[in-house]
Amino acid sequence: MNFRYNFFLIILAGFLVSLIGNSCAQIGSPSGGPRDSLPPVLAKATPGERTTNFKGNKISLTFDEYIELKEVSNNLFISPVQ
């Protein structure tokens, strides 16, 4: 009788663990939210806009949102061309 009771508890525990393990996480990609239709706005630029005779070797552009720039040489346009 005790053996049957222990066997039943082991089977029940295994069944519960398998149910919990199978329904724990679902593989899928996040929706990502609505499409971003507005471009980022330039909040601050160092040196300031319309600066002439800039002798430094670094510029800083701060936008109102996080942007990730890939392939800088293809996506950043400097005018006039040097």
Phi and psi restraints in degrees (range 20) as a CNS / XPLOR table:
assign (resid 1 and name C) (resid 2 and name N)
       (resid 2 and name CA) (resid 2 and name C) 1.0 -65.2 20.0 2
assign (resid 2 and name N) (resid 2 and name CA)
       (resid 2 and name C) (resid 3 and name N) 1.0 -37.9 20.0 2
assign (resid 2 and name C) (resid 3 and name N)
       (resid 3 and name CA) (resid 3 and name C) 1.0 -63.5 20.0 2
assign (resid 3 and name N) (resid 3 and name CA)
       (resid 3 and name C) (resid 4 and name N) 1.0 -44.3 20.0 2
assign (resid 3 and name C) (resid 4 and name N)
       (resid 4 and name CA) (resid 4 and name C) 1.0 -63.6 20.0 2
assign (resid 4 and name N) (resid 4 and name CA)
       (resid 4 and name C) (resid 5 and name N) 1.0 -40.4 20.0 2
assign (resid 4 and name C) (resid 5 and name N)
       (resid 5 and name CA) (resid 5 and name C) 1.0 -64.3 20.0 2
assign (resid 5 and name N) (resid 5 and name CA)
       (resid 5 and name C) (resid 6 and name N) 1.0 -45.3 20.0 2
assign (resid 5 and name C) (resid 6 and name N)
       (resid 6 and name CA) (resid 6 and name C) 1.0 -65.0 20.0 2
assign (resid 6 and name N) (resid 6 and name CA)
       (resid 6 and name C) (resid 7 and name N) 1.0 -40.7 20.0 2
assign (resid 6 and name C) (resid 7 and name N)
       (resid 7 and name CA) (resid 7 and name C) 1.0 -62.5 20.0 2
assign (resid 7 and name N) (resid 7 and name CA)
       (resid 7 and name C) (resid 8 and name N) 1.0 -43.4 20.0 2
assign (resid 7 and name C) (resid 8 and name N)
       (resid 8 and name CA) (resid 8 and name C) 1.0 -62.0 20.0 2
assign (resid 8 and name N) (resid 8 and name CA)
       (resid 8 and name C) (resid 9 and name N) 1.0 -41.7 20.0 2
assign (resid 8 and name C) (resid 9 and name N)
       (resid 9 and name CA) (resid 9 and name C) 1.0 -66.0 20.0 2
assign (resid 9 and name N) (resid 9 and name CA)
       (resid 9 and name C) (resid 10 and name N) 1.0 -38.1 20.0 2
assign (resid 9 and name C) (resid 10 and name N)
       (resid 10 and name CA) (resid 10 and name C) 1.0 -66.5 20.0 2
assign (resid 10 and name N) (resid 10 and name CA)
       (resid 10 and name C) (resid 11 and name N) 1.0 -43.4 20.0 2
assign (resid 10 and name C) (resid 11 and name N)
       (resid 11 and name CA) (resid 11 and name C) 1.0 -63.3 20.0 2
assign (resid 11 and name N) (resid 11 and name CA)
       (resid 11 and name C) (resid 12 and name N) 1.0 -43.6 20.0 2
assign (resid 11 and name C) (resid 12 and name N)
       (resid 12 and name CA) (resid 12 and name C) 1.0 -64.3 20.0 2
assign (resid 12 and name N) (resid 12 and name CA)
       (resid 12 and name C) (resid 13 and name N) 1.0 -42.9 20.0 2
assign (resid 12 and name C) (resid 13 and name N)
       (resid 13 and name CA) (resid 13 and name C) 1.0 -63.7 20.0 2
assign (resid 13 and name N) (resid 13 and name CA)
       (resid 13 and name C) (resid 14 and name N) 1.0 -42.4 20.0 2
assign (resid 13 and name C) (resid 14 and name N)
       (resid 14 and name CA) (resid 14 and name C) 1.0 -62.7 20.0 2
assign (resid 14 and name N) (resid 14 and name CA)
       (resid 14 and name C) (resid 15 and name N) 1.0 -39.9 20.0 2
assign (resid 14 and name C) (resid 15 and name N)
       (resid 15 and name CA) (resid 15 and name C) 1.0 -64.1 20.0 2
assign (resid 15 and name N) (resid 15 and name CA)
       (resid 15 and name C) (resid 16 and name N) 1.0 -44.4 20.0 2
assign (resid 15 and name C) (resid 16 and name N)
       (resid 16 and name CA) (resid 16 and name C) 1.0 -65.3 20.0 2
assign (resid 16 and name N) (resid 16 and name CA)
       (resid 16 and name C) (resid 17 and name N) 1.0 -40.6 20.0 2
assign (resid 16 and name C) (resid 17 and name N)
       (resid 17 and name CA) (resid 17 and name C) 1.0 -64.1 20.0 2
assign (resid 17 and name N) (resid 17 and name CA)
       (resid 17 and name C) (resid 18 and name N) 1.0 -40.1 20.0 2
assign (resid 17 and name C) (resid 18 and name N)
       (resid 18 and name CA) (resid 18 and name C) 1.0 -67.4 20.0 2
assign (resid 18 and name N) (resid 18 and name CA)
       (resid 18 and name C) (resid 19 and name N) 1.0 -35.6 20.0 2
assign (resid 18 and name C) (resid 19 and name N)
       (resid 19 and name CA) (resid 19 and name C) 1.0 -66.3 20.0 2
assign (resid 19 and name N) (resid 19 and name CA)
       (resid 19 and name C) (resid 20 and name N) 1.0 -44.3 20.0 2
assign (resid 19 and name C) (resid 20 and name N)
       (resid 20 and name CA) (resid 20 and name C) 1.0 -67.7 20.0 2
assign (resid 20 and name N) (resid 20 and name CA)
       (resid 20 and name C) (resid 21 and name N) 1.0 -41.7 20.0 2
assign (resid 20 and name C) (resid 21 and name N)
       (resid 21 and name CA) (resid 21 and name C) 1.0 -65.8 20.0 2
assign (resid 21 and name N) (resid 21 and name CA)
       (resid 21 and name C) (resid 22 and name N) 1.0 -34.9 20.0 2
assign (resid 21 and name C) (resid 22 and name N)
       (resid 22 and name CA) (resid 22 and name C) 1.0 -79.1 20.0 2
assign (resid 22 and name N) (resid 22 and name CA)
       (resid 22 and name C) (resid 23 and name N) 1.0 -27.3 20.0 2
assign (resid 22 and name C) (resid 23 and name N)
       (resid 23 and name CA) (resid 23 and name C) 1.0 -105.9 20.0 2
assign (resid 23 and name N) (resid 23 and name CA)
       (resid 23 and name C) (resid 24 and name N) 1.0 14.5 20.0 2
assign (resid 23 and name C) (resid 24 and name N)
       (resid 24 and name CA) (resid 24 and name C) 1.0 -73.4 20.0 2
assign (resid 24 and name N) (resid 24 and name CA)
       (resid 24 and name C) (resid 25 and name N) 1.0 -51.9 20.0 2
assign (resid 24 and name C) (resid 25 and name N)
       (resid 25 and name CA) (resid 25 and name C) 1.0 -134.6 20.0 2
assign (resid 25 and name N) (resid 25 and name CA)
       (resid 25 and name C) (resid 26 and name N) 1.0 146.3 20.0 2
assign (resid 25 and name C) (resid 26 and name N)
       (resid 26 and name CA) (resid 26 and name C) 1.0 -118.1 20.0 2
assign (resid 26 and name N) (resid 26 and name CA)
       (resid 26 and name C) (resid 27 and name N) 1.0 133.7 20.0 2
assign (resid 26 and name C) (resid 27 and name N)
       (resid 27 and name CA) (resid 27 and name C) 1.0 -80.8 20.0 2
assign (resid 27 and name N) (resid 27 and name CA)
       (resid 27 and name C) (resid 28 and name N) 1.0 131.2 20.0 2
assign (resid 27 and name C) (resid 28 and name N)
       (resid 28 and name CA) (resid 28 and name C) 1.0 -179.2 20.0 2
assign (resid 28 and name N) (resid 28 and name CA)
       (resid 28 and name C) (resid 29 and name N) 1.0 167.1 20.0 2
assign (resid 28 and name C) (resid 29 and name N)
       (resid 29 and name CA) (resid 29 and name C) 1.0 -98.5 20.0 2
assign (resid 29 and name N) (resid 29 and name CA)
       (resid 29 and name C) (resid 30 and name N) 1.0 145.4 20.0 2
assign (resid 29 and name C) (resid 30 and name N)
       (resid 30 and name CA) (resid 30 and name C) 1.0 -68.8 20.0 2
assign (resid 30 and name N) (resid 30 and name CA)
       (resid 30 and name C) (resid 31 and name N) 1.0 153.6 20.0 2
assign (resid 30 and name C) (resid 31 and name N)
       (resid 31 and name CA) (resid 31 and name C) 1.0 -69.4 20.0 2
assign (resid 31 and name N) (resid 31 and name CA)
       (resid 31 and name C) (resid 32 and name N) 1.0 -33.3 20.0 2
assign (resid 31 and name C) (resid 32 and name N)
       (resid 32 and name CA) (resid 32 and name C) 1.0 87.2 20.0 2
assign (resid 32 and name N) (resid 32 and name CA)
       (resid 32 and name C) (resid 33 and name N) 1.0 -9.7 20.0 2
assign (resid 32 and name C) (resid 33 and name N)
       (resid 33 and name CA) (resid 33 and name C) 1.0 83.5 20.0 2
assign (resid 33 and name N) (resid 33 and name CA)
       (resid 33 and name C) (resid 34 and name N) 1.0 -174.3 20.0 2
assign (resid 33 and name C) (resid 34 and name N)
       (resid 34 and name CA) (resid 34 and name C) 1.0 -70.1 20.0 2
assign (resid 34 and name N) (resid 34 and name CA)
       (resid 34 and name C) (resid 35 and name N) 1.0 155.7 20.0 2
assign (resid 34 and name C) (resid 35 and name N)
       (resid 35 and name CA) (resid 35 and name C) 1.0 -66.8 20.0 2
assign (resid 35 and name N) (resid 35 and name CA)
       (resid 35 and name C) (resid 36 and name N) 1.0 137.6 20.0 2
assign (resid 35 and name C) (resid 36 and name N)
       (resid 36 and name CA) (resid 36 and name C) 1.0 -79.9 20.0 2
assign (resid 36 and name N) (resid 36 and name CA)
       (resid 36 and name C) (resid 37 and name N) 1.0 111.4 20.0 2
assign (resid 36 and name C) (resid 37 and name N)
       (resid 37 and name CA) (resid 37 and name C) 1.0 -100.7 20.0 2
assign (resid 37 and name N) (resid 37 and name CA)
       (resid 37 and name C) (resid 38 and name N) 1.0 -16.5 20.0 2
assign (resid 37 and name C) (resid 38 and name N)
       (resid 38 and name CA) (resid 38 and name C) 1.0 -101.8 20.0 2
assign (resid 38 and name N) (resid 38 and name CA)
       (resid 38 and name C) (resid 39 and name N) 1.0 134.0 20.0 2
assign (resid 38 and name C) (resid 39 and name N)
       (resid 39 and name CA) (resid 39 and name C) 1.0 -73.1 20.0 2
assign (resid 39 and name N) (resid 39 and name CA)
       (resid 39 and name C) (resid 40 and name N) 1.0 158.7 20.0 2
assign (resid 39 and name C) (resid 40 and name N)
       (resid 40 and name CA) (resid 40 and name C) 1.0 -65.0 20.0 2
assign (resid 40 and name N) (resid 40 and name CA)
       (resid 40 and name C) (resid 41 and name N) 1.0 148.7 20.0 2
assign (resid 40 and name C) (resid 41 and name N)
       (resid 41 and name CA) (resid 41 and name C) 1.0 -104.5 20.0 2
assign (resid 41 and name N) (resid 41 and name CA)
       (resid 41 and name C) (resid 42 and name N) 1.0 134.9 20.0 2
assign (resid 41 and name C) (resid 42 and name N)
       (resid 42 and name CA) (resid 42 and name C) 1.0 -70.6 20.0 2
assign (resid 42 and name N) (resid 42 and name CA)
       (resid 42 and name C) (resid 43 and name N) 1.0 118.2 20.0 2
assign (resid 42 and name C) (resid 43 and name N)
       (resid 43 and name CA) (resid 43 and name C) 1.0 -92.2 20.0 2
assign (resid 43 and name N) (resid 43 and name CA)
       (resid 43 and name C) (resid 44 and name N) 1.0 -37.9 20.0 2
assign (resid 43 and name C) (resid 44 and name N)
       (resid 44 and name CA) (resid 44 and name C) 1.0 -153.6 20.0 2
assign (resid 44 and name N) (resid 44 and name CA)
       (resid 44 and name C) (resid 45 and name N) 1.0 141.9 20.0 2
assign (resid 44 and name C) (resid 45 and name N)
       (resid 45 and name CA) (resid 45 and name C) 1.0 -132.3 20.0 2
assign (resid 45 and name N) (resid 45 and name CA)
       (resid 45 and name C) (resid 46 and name N) 1.0 133.2 20.0 2
assign (resid 45 and name C) (resid 46 and name N)
       (resid 46 and name CA) (resid 46 and name C) 1.0 -124.8 20.0 2
assign (resid 46 and name N) (resid 46 and name CA)
       (resid 46 and name C) (resid 47 and name N) 1.0 116.7 20.0 2
assign (resid 46 and name C) (resid 47 and name N)
       (resid 47 and name CA) (resid 47 and name C) 1.0 -69.5 20.0 2
assign (resid 47 and name N) (resid 47 and name CA)
       (resid 47 and name C) (resid 48 and name N) 1.0 162.6 20.0 2
assign (resid 47 and name C) (resid 48 and name N)
       (resid 48 and name CA) (resid 48 and name C) 1.0 -61.3 20.0 2
assign (resid 48 and name N) (resid 48 and name CA)
       (resid 48 and name C) (resid 49 and name N) 1.0 166.6 20.0 2
assign (resid 48 and name C) (resid 49 and name N)
       (resid 49 and name CA) (resid 49 and name C) 1.0 -63.6 20.0 2
assign (resid 49 and name N) (resid 49 and name CA)
       (resid 49 and name C) (resid 50 and name N) 1.0 147.5 20.0 2
assign (resid 49 and name C) (resid 50 and name N)
       (resid 50 and name CA) (resid 50 and name C) 1.0 62.5 20.0 2
assign (resid 50 and name N) (resid 50 and name CA)
       (resid 50 and name C) (resid 51 and name N) 1.0 26.4 20.0 2
assign (resid 50 and name C) (resid 51 and name N)
       (resid 51 and name CA) (resid 51 and name C) 1.0 -75.2 20.0 2
assign (resid 51 and name N) (resid 51 and name CA)
       (resid 51 and name C) (resid 52 and name N) 1.0 136.3 20.0 2
assign (resid 51 and name C) (resid 52 and name N)
       (resid 52 and name CA) (resid 52 and name C) 1.0 -116.7 20.0 2
assign (resid 52 and name N) (resid 52 and name CA)
       (resid 52 and name C) (resid 53 and name N) 1.0 158.2 20.0 2
assign (resid 52 and name C) (resid 53 and name N)
       (resid 53 and name CA) (resid 53 and name C) 1.0 55.0 20.0 2
assign (resid 53 and name N) (resid 53 and name CA)
       (resid 53 and name C) (resid 54 and name N) 1.0 44.9 20.0 2
assign (resid 53 and name C) (resid 54 and name N)
       (resid 54 and name CA) (resid 54 and name C) 1.0 -75.7 20.0 2
assign (resid 54 and name N) (resid 54 and name CA)
       (resid 54 and name C) (resid 55 and name N) 1.0 123.8 20.0 2
assign (resid 54 and name C) (resid 55 and name N)
       (resid 55 and name CA) (resid 55 and name C) 1.0 -104.7 20.0 2
assign (resid 55 and name N) (resid 55 and name CA)
       (resid 55 and name C) (resid 56 and name N) 1.0 -4.6 20.0 2
assign (resid 55 and name C) (resid 56 and name N)
       (resid 56 and name CA) (resid 56 and name C) 1.0 -73.8 20.0 2
assign (resid 56 and name N) (resid 56 and name CA)
       (resid 56 and name C) (resid 57 and name N) 1.0 179.1 20.0 2
assign (resid 56 and name C) (resid 57 and name N)
       (resid 57 and name CA) (resid 57 and name C) 1.0 -122.6 20.0 2
assign (resid 57 and name N) (resid 57 and name CA)
       (resid 57 and name C) (resid 58 and name N) 1.0 13.5 20.0 2
assign (resid 57 and name C) (resid 58 and name N)
       (resid 58 and name CA) (resid 58 and name C) 1.0 -142.8 20.0 2
assign (resid 58 and name N) (resid 58 and name CA)
       (resid 58 and name C) (resid 59 and name N) 1.0 136.1 20.0 2
assign (resid 58 and name C) (resid 59 and name N)
       (resid 59 and name CA) (resid 59 and name C) 1.0 -120.4 20.0 2
assign (resid 59 and name N) (resid 59 and name CA)
       (resid 59 and name C) (resid 60 and name N) 1.0 154.6 20.0 2
assign (resid 59 and name C) (resid 60 and name N)
       (resid 60 and name CA) (resid 60 and name C) 1.0 -132.3 20.0 2
assign (resid 60 and name N) (resid 60 and name CA)
       (resid 60 and name C) (resid 61 and name N) 1.0 126.6 20.0 2
assign (resid 60 and name C) (resid 61 and name N)
       (resid 61 and name CA) (resid 61 and name C) 1.0 -118.8 20.0 2
assign (resid 61 and name N) (resid 61 and name CA)
       (resid 61 and name C) (resid 62 and name N) 1.0 124.8 20.0 2
assign (resid 61 and name C) (resid 62 and name N)
       (resid 62 and name CA) (resid 62 and name C) 1.0 -114.0 20.0 2
assign (resid 62 and name N) (resid 62 and name CA)
       (resid 62 and name C) (resid 63 and name N) 1.0 126.2 20.0 2
assign (resid 62 and name C) (resid 63 and name N)
       (resid 63 and name CA) (resid 63 and name C) 1.0 -108.4 20.0 2
assign (resid 63 and name N) (resid 63 and name CA)
       (resid 63 and name C) (resid 64 and name N) 1.0 166.1 20.0 2
assign (resid 63 and name C) (resid 64 and name N)
       (resid 64 and name CA) (resid 64 and name C) 1.0 -79.2 20.0 2
assign (resid 64 and name N) (resid 64 and name CA)
       (resid 64 and name C) (resid 65 and name N) 1.0 -1.6 20.0 2
assign (resid 64 and name C) (resid 65 and name N)
       (resid 65 and name CA) (resid 65 and name C) 1.0 -148.5 20.0 2
assign (resid 65 and name N) (resid 65 and name CA)
       (resid 65 and name C) (resid 66 and name N) 1.0 164.3 20.0 2
assign (resid 65 and name C) (resid 66 and name N)
       (resid 66 and name CA) (resid 66 and name C) 1.0 -73.5 20.0 2
assign (resid 66 and name N) (resid 66 and name CA)
       (resid 66 and name C) (resid 67 and name N) 1.0 130.9 20.0 2
assign (resid 66 and name C) (resid 67 and name N)
       (resid 67 and name CA) (resid 67 and name C) 1.0 -125.5 20.0 2
assign (resid 67 and name N) (resid 67 and name CA)
       (resid 67 and name C) (resid 68 and name N) 1.0 150.6 20.0 2
assign (resid 67 and name C) (resid 68 and name N)
       (resid 68 and name CA) (resid 68 and name C) 1.0 -120.8 20.0 2
assign (resid 68 and name N) (resid 68 and name CA)
       (resid 68 and name C) (resid 69 and name N) 1.0 114.1 20.0 2
assign (resid 68 and name C) (resid 69 and name N)
       (resid 69 and name CA) (resid 69 and name C) 1.0 -98.5 20.0 2
assign (resid 69 and name N) (resid 69 and name CA)
       (resid 69 and name C) (resid 70 and name N) 1.0 117.9 20.0 2
assign (resid 69 and name C) (resid 70 and name N)
       (resid 70 and name CA) (resid 70 and name C) 1.0 -108.6 20.0 2
assign (resid 70 and name N) (resid 70 and name CA)
       (resid 70 and name C) (resid 71 and name N) 1.0 147.0 20.0 2
assign (resid 70 and name C) (resid 71 and name N)
       (resid 71 and name CA) (resid 71 and name C) 1.0 53.2 20.0 2
assign (resid 71 and name N) (resid 71 and name CA)
       (resid 71 and name C) (resid 72 and name N) 1.0 67.3 20.0 2
assign (resid 71 and name C) (resid 72 and name N)
       (resid 72 and name CA) (resid 72 and name C) 1.0 -54.9 20.0 2
assign (resid 72 and name N) (resid 72 and name CA)
       (resid 72 and name C) (resid 73 and name N) 1.0 -41.9 20.0 2
assign (resid 72 and name C) (resid 73 and name N)
       (resid 73 and name CA) (resid 73 and name C) 1.0 -63.0 20.0 2
assign (resid 73 and name N) (resid 73 and name CA)
       (resid 73 and name C) (resid 74 and name N) 1.0 -26.2 20.0 2
assign (resid 73 and name C) (resid 74 and name N)
       (resid 74 and name CA) (resid 74 and name C) 1.0 -94.6 20.0 2
assign (resid 74 and name N) (resid 74 and name CA)
       (resid 74 and name C) (resid 75 and name N) 1.0 -19.4 20.0 2
assign (resid 74 and name C) (resid 75 and name N)
       (resid 75 and name CA) (resid 75 and name C) 1.0 -112.7 20.0 2
assign (resid 75 and name N) (resid 75 and name CA)
       (resid 75 and name C) (resid 76 and name N) 1.0 -5.8 20.0 2
assign (resid 75 and name C) (resid 76 and name N)
       (resid 76 and name CA) (resid 76 and name C) 1.0 -113.0 20.0 2
assign (resid 76 and name N) (resid 76 and name CA)
       (resid 76 and name C) (resid 77 and name N) 1.0 122.0 20.0 2
assign (resid 76 and name C) (resid 77 and name N)
       (resid 77 and name CA) (resid 77 and name C) 1.0 -111.2 20.0 2
assign (resid 77 and name N) (resid 77 and name CA)
       (resid 77 and name C) (resid 78 and name N) 1.0 127.4 20.0 2
assign (resid 77 and name C) (resid 78 and name N)
       (resid 78 and name CA) (resid 78 and name C) 1.0 -113.8 20.0 2
assign (resid 78 and name N) (resid 78 and name CA)
       (resid 78 and name C) (resid 79 and name N) 1.0 129.4 20.0 2
assign (resid 78 and name C) (resid 79 and name N)
       (resid 79 and name CA) (resid 79 and name C) 1.0 -127.7 20.0 2
assign (resid 79 and name N) (resid 79 and name CA)
       (resid 79 and name C) (resid 80 and name N) 1.0 135.1 20.0 2
assign (resid 79 and name C) (resid 80 and name N)
       (resid 80 and name CA) (resid 80 and name C) 1.0 -74.1 20.0 2
assign (resid 80 and name N) (resid 80 and name CA)
       (resid 80 and name C) (resid 81 and name N) 1.0 156.9 20.0 2
assign (resid 80 and name C) (resid 81 and name N)
       (resid 81 and name CA) (resid 81 and name C) 1.0 -64.9 20.0 2
assign (resid 81 and name N) (resid 81 and name CA)
       (resid 81 and name C) (resid 82 and name N) 1.0 134.2 20.0 2
